[in-house]
């Protein structure tokens, strides 16, 4: 793998911005056109052109070939390296945690917006969303979203679902669960047909 260590603060700032960094993905380690990249990312071709010009100026991508056609030739781009390493010393983040939280923020926002957009469709003046504080069917203390004082939150339309929970696992069980989650991610990440969904998976040891 051809890895490049970034030394330019402007390049570092671009790559550490979670939205801008996503624009690099269609060209990272592979050839692609602006049109195909725009379709992959679900954005307009004009916006993809804008970001591609910026990436060219920063030296992140390069034109690798031109395909002649009537009118303007089709340009194919590829990243100048298969991987980019950005030292935190080049960024505005003081710690790795700060960088991670910054990177997670836009994804969390998109996830929440998508979840709530569907949830609000089933709200009525008589039945509104709120927090239900209770013990669940297992007797555990639980705080969940509920539309009215029902003991169970209603099923959301469109296969929406989200939950956080603290569980107890042996080291062996934790490794097995991590593998299971990774396999779910690998199974679905390459799908290109159907509607677009955000999938959130993770497992972390609790820090007291």
Buried (B, 14 or more C-beta within 10 A) or exposed (E): EEEBEBEEEEBBBBBBBEEBBBBBBBBBEEBBBBEBBBBEBEBEBEEBBBBBEBBBEBEBBEEBEEEEEEEEEEBBBBBBBEEBEBEBEBBEBEEEEEBEEBBBEEBEEEBEEBBBEEBEEEEEEEBEBEEBEBEEEEEEEEEEBBBBEEEEBBEBEEEBEEEEEEEEEEEEEBEEEBEEEEEEEEEEEEEEEEEEEEEEEEEEEEEE
